[in-house]
Amino acid sequence: MPLVNRATETLTTSYNLWLVALSVAIAVVAAYATLGLAGRLAYSRDKSWRGWLAGGSLAMGFGIWAMHFVGMLALRVPIELSYQALWTGLSMLPATLASAGLLMLIRKVPKPHAGHILLGSVILGSGIGAMHYSGMLAIELAPPIRFDWGMVLVSVGVAVGLSIAGVWLAFRHARQAGAAWTRALGALVMGCTVAAMHYTGMAAARFAENCVSVPSAWGLPGTGLAAAVSVLAFVVLGFTIILTVLDARMSERNSELMHDLMAAKEQAEQAARAKSDFLANMSHEIRTPMNAIIGMSLLALQTDLTPRQRNYVEKAHRAAKGLLGIINDILDFSKIEAGKLTIEQVPFRLDQVLDDLANQVGFKADEKDLELVFDLPSEVPTLLVGDPLRLGQVLLNLANNAIKFTDRGEVTVSVRALRADTGHAELQFQVRDTGIGMTPAQVEKVFESFTQADSSTSRRYGGTGLGLAISRHLVSLMDGRIWAESQPGKGSCFQFVLPFVRQTETTDQAAPRMPLAQQLEGLRALVVDDNAMARDITAALATEMGLKVDTATSGEAAVKAAAEAARGGMPYELLLVDWKMPGISGVEALRQLQEQKVDHARASIMVTAYAREEVMESARSAGVSLQAVLTKPVTPSTLLETIGEVLAPKAATAQATPTLLPGAAAAALAGARVLLVEDNALNQELALDLLAQAGLHVVVAEHGRQALETLARDADFDGVLMDCQMPVMDGFEATRAIRAEARWANLPVLAMTANAMAGDRERVLAAGMNDHISKPIDVDEMFVTMARWIRPKVRRPAVVAKAAAPVPASGAPGALPGIDVAGGLRRTQNNAQLYRRMLDKFASSNARFSQAFTAALDGGDLALAARLAHTLRGTAGTIGANGVWEAATELELACNQGRARAQQMAALARVGRELSPVLAGLATLLAPADEPVVPVASVPPAQAQARLLELAGELRALLLDSDPDALNLGEALRAAAAGSSAQPVMEEVMEAVGDYRFDEALDALDRWSAHHAGA
C-alpha cells in the first residue's frame, strides 16, 4: 500500500453532506437489522439457524459495505472518479465474513464476558477495515491513492475500539430483548460507530495533485451510483428487518400458543388424574358391596334352596356379574387411555377359551331362543402362546353384541387358520349373527367410543357403547386388525385376525383332540338338528373323531332314518339329537323309537341350548332313557368329553389333560394359617366363611398396624391377605413395614382390594406384595392365586367347614322405622341373632354421630369427618337403613368435594332427620323387656361351674382353629357365666369374638382359665 508524508502536495477534497447523512442512515438501518438477526440467532433451536446465519451475514455485510460505498461517493474531488467492478464487489467479502463471525459468536456464547466482547470487536473492526481499504483500491486513478501510515493505524484502532460498544450492544440485545426503543437506540449508537470507522479511514487517503481518472472496460462511473446503491441497500435491509420482525411476532405467537398448549395439557392431565381418582374411588366403593353380593349369593347357592329360591339367587348372582362387566369395561377403557393395559404372552388352549365363552354367553342365547354355534375345525392349531384373557374378552364383547342385537336365528363363532407353520399361526375369528344389521355409515363409526348402531339402540338394547372400542384397542395391542361387515336387516359379521406363537405340541398335549380315535373308528352316528349350521358343524366334529355320520333335519326324519337303519341291519350306535325342533321334539323322537323297539343306539345324547335339568325332567316324564345331555354351543372339547363319558369313559378319563383346578388349589391350601387384614366387617365375614370352607386357619386384623402387632407376637403364618385401603395404617404402608423386617422377607403378602385402576397392580408389587386378588372376590381365582404363593409350613388339622344351615328368622324384629328389615336379614342369610347384634352395634356406635361429625369439622379434620360419614353409610346400608344410607352418601360427597360449611351442615341435618327415627325405633326394640321375673330353678354352683368350663373349652378349640362358629356359643356362654365373677370376662371374650378378633379373645380366655386354675 503506497504511503505519503503529510508534506506531499495533494488535491483538495470535501464531502457531500447529503451523501454523508445517507451513509450514516444506511449504517443505522444496517445496525438495526443486525440487532434483530442477533436476537433471532440467539434463540433459534432448530436447523433453520443456518439459513438465518447465511442470510443475515449477507444482509449485514451488504449494509455495511453500502454505507462505506456511499460514504466514498460522498467524497468530492476535482476529477470524475470511476470504480473497478471486480474490486468493488470483492470489497464486500471482508464485511460479510466479519458479520458471519460475529453472529456465530453471539449464537454460541449465551453469557459473554470481556474476552468475548473484545474478540467480537476485533472480528468486526478488522473486517470493516479490510473492506474499507480494499474498496478504496477499487478507485481507478493514476497515480493511485496513497495513504498516511499513521492515520491508517488510527483508523484501525478506531474501528476496533468503537466496535467494542457495537458488539456489547449486539450481545445485550440478543440475550435481553427489551422494548422497541432500546433496539432503535442501540442501532443509532452502533450505526454512528460504523460511520466513524469509515470516515476515520477516509482521512488516511491522499490524492496526488496530478492524478487523473483512468476508467477501464470494467469500470463503474460514479455518477448516479450512490442513488442505486442506497436504494438497493434500503431494499435489502428493509426486507431483512421486516422478515425478522414478522419472525419475532410469529415466535411470540408460537410462545403464547405453546404456553396455552402447555396450560391446556396441564389441565387435561389434571382432568385425567381427577378422572382416574374418581374411577378408582368409585371402583372401590362399588366393588366392596358387590363383593358381598356375589360372594354371599355364591355361598347361598351352595346351601339347600327350593327351586324358586335358587332361581332368584342365580338371577341376582348373574345380574351382579353383569354389573361387574360394565364396571370392568369402564375401567379397561380408562387403562387403555392411560396406556397402562398390558398384553401377556402365556401358553393356553384355544378350545378352553371357547369353552369359557360358551359358558358365559350360552344362557343369554338360551333366554332369547337363539341358536349359538361354534365352528372350530381340526386343522386350527389350539396350543398357542398369547393373552387368553384379552382374546376371551374380545370374543365375549362380540358375542354379547351379536346376541343383544339378534331376535331370531343364530349366532356363529368360527375360527380359521390363515397361516400355520411350525412356530407361528395367524388365526381369523368371526362372529356372525342374523340380527338387525347396520348401514355402511353405522359400520364406519361402530368401533368409536360410546357409540352404538344409532341413537335408539342405547334405549332399546342398553349397554355402555364401550365394548367394541375396547375390542378394537385390545386387538391392536395384540398386533391384529378388526373390521365389521353388515347389511340392514341381514345381520352383521365382526372379524379380527391375530398372530400367535405356537406351542411345541407334545403327545400328551395333542391327545385330547382325538383321544378316542381307535374306539370310535367306524361307529355309526346320527346327528339330528333343524338348524343347518349347528347340524353341519356337529356332524363335522363327530366325523373328525372317527365316527361315520349321517344327518337328519327333524325329529320325524330321525325316527324314519333310525328305523330304516335298524331294519337294514346297520343300526346307529350313537344318536346326537337336538331337543327343541319343529314338529316332534328330540325327546318325543327317542320315545317313538323306544316304543317301536327299534335297535337304535348304544347311547343317546340330547343336545340342547336349554337347562340340563329341564331336559332330564322332560325325558323322565316321557319315560325316555338318556345317557348324557350336551349343552350348546357344541365345541370339540365338550363333544369329545360327552362322547367319551357315554362310549369309552375309561379311555376318556385316562387321556384327560391335567389342569390346575380351583378345587385342587383349595385342597393344597388346607391346614394353612393366614392373617386376614381387613377393616370391613362384611368382607371379614365373607372371607372367613370362604377360607374356613377350604380348611384354612384364619386370624383377623382390622388394619395394618394391628397386623404388624399380630406378626410381632406370633409370626407363625403361611401368608397374609392384605386389604389396601384401611384406617390407621393402609395395606401399602403395612407391607413396606413387613418387608423391612428380615424375618418376614419371604412371607407371602397378597393384596385383596377393590381397586382395579390402571397401575394398581404395579403399585401393589412396588409396595412388596407378591400378587393381587381383585374384589369382588372370584373364589376360584382367589384360591388359585393363594396356592401359587402360600405353602403350609406345617400341615395343621384342616378346619372342618360346617354347612351353613339357614337360621330361622322367627326371632327377627318386626317393622322398624326407616329400616328395610327384610333386606337386612337377607344380608345375614336370615340369621336373626346376628342381625340383632348388628342393630345393637349400629345403635350404640351412631348414637352421637352428629356431635362427633361436628367436632371433626370444628377441629378442621375434614378427612375424619368424611371417614365418619363413610362408616355411617356402610353400616346403614348393611342393616337396611336406606334413607340414612342416601343421606350419609350425600354427606360424604360434601366432605370429599370440599363444599362450603353451610352445605356440609345442611347435609348433616338431613342425616339427622333420617337417623333419629331409626335410632328411636332401635332404642324401643333393644330396650330390656319390662316383664315379671320368672323364678328360675336354681342350678348348683358346682354344676354351673362345670357347664361354664365345658363351654370355655369348646370355645377355645374353635378359637384355636379361627372357626367363625365360635359366634354361636355366645348366648350359652353368657348364660352360664351370668351372676358369677366370670361374667365380665366372658362379655369381653364374646365382644372380641363378635369383632373377629379371635387372638384377643383367646388371650382373654386363657388368662381367665389360668387365674381360675390358680384359684
Secondary structure, DSSP 8 states (H G I E B T S, - for coil): --B--TTS-B---EE-HHHHHHHHHHHHHHHHHHHHHHHHHHT--STTHHHHHHHHHHHHHHHHHHHHHHHHHTEE-SS--EEEHHHHHHTHHHHHHHHHHHHHHHHH-SS--HHHHHHHHHHHHHHHHHHHHHHHTTB-EES--EE-HHHHHHHHHHHHHHHHHHHHHHHHHHHS---HHHHHHHHHHHHHHHHHHHHHHHTTEE-BTT-EE---TTEEESTTHHHHHHHHHHHHHHHHHHHHHHHHHHHHHHHHHHHHHHHHHHHHHHHHHHHHHHHHHHHHHHHHHHHHHHHHHHHHHTS---HHHHHHHHHHHHHHHHHHHHHHHHHHHHHHHHT------EEEEHHHHHHHHHHHHHHHHHHTT-EEEEE--TTS--EEEE-HHHHHHHHHHHHHHHHHT-SSSEEEEEEEEEEE-SSEEEEEEEEEE-SS---HHHHHHTTSTT--SSTTHHHHT---S-HHHHHHHHHHHTT-EEEEEE-TTS-EEEEEEEEEEE----HHHHGGGSTTHHHHTT-EEEEE-SSHHHHHHHHHHHHHTT-EEEEESSHHHHHHHHHHHHHTT---SEEEEESS-SSS-HHHHHHHHHHTT----SEEEEEESS-HHHHHHHHHHHT---SEEEESS--HHHHHHHHHHHH-HHHHHHT------HHHHHHHHTT-EEEEE---HHHHHHHHHHHHHTT-EEEEESSHHHHHHHHHH----SEEEE-SS-SSS-HHHHHHHHHHSGGGTT--EEEEES--STTHHHHHHHTT-SEEEETTT-HHHHHHHHHHH---SS--------------GGG----BTTB-HHHHHHHTTT-HHHHHHHHHHHHHHSTTHHHHHHHHHHTT-HHHHHHHHHHHHHHHHHHT-HHHHHHHHHHHHHHHTT--HHHHHHHHHHHHHHHHHHHHHHHHHHS-------------HHHHHHHHHHHHHHHHHHHHTT-GGGGGGHHHHHHHHTTSTTHHHHHHHHHHHHTT-HHHHHHHHHHHHHHHHH-
